[in-house]
Amino acid sequence: MDDFIVWIIIIAFYAPLHFLLPIMVLFITGQESDSVRRRLMRNSLIDSAISMVLAFVVVIALTRFGHILPAMVILLLSMGFPFIRIWTHRREIRRPVSEDRETAVGN
C-alpha cells in the first residue's frame, strides 16, 4: 500500500479522537456558563489542531528513519495536549472557592 494512503487512513481515524475527546469532556463535565464553555471549546479545537499538526510532523519524520514505536507513542501523548488548558481552567475555577473557605474559617 502506498505511504500516502496509509497516512490518510491514520489521520482519518486519529483526527476524530483528537478533536472530539476534549470537546466531549468539556460538554459532559463542564459546569461553566455557555459563553465560557464556548470559549473553552474554541480554544480546545485550536489546541487540538496545533498539537495534531506538530505531532504528525514529528511522527512522519520519525517513521522516515524507521522509528515506528516512538512515533506511535508521540501520537498517543499528543492527544493529551488539548486537555492542558481545560485542566488549568478547571483548577482556576476551584482555587478561589477553596481559598474563600480558608479565609472564612480563619476569621
Order of alpha helices (4+ residues) and beta strands (2+ residues): alpha-alpha-alpha-alpha
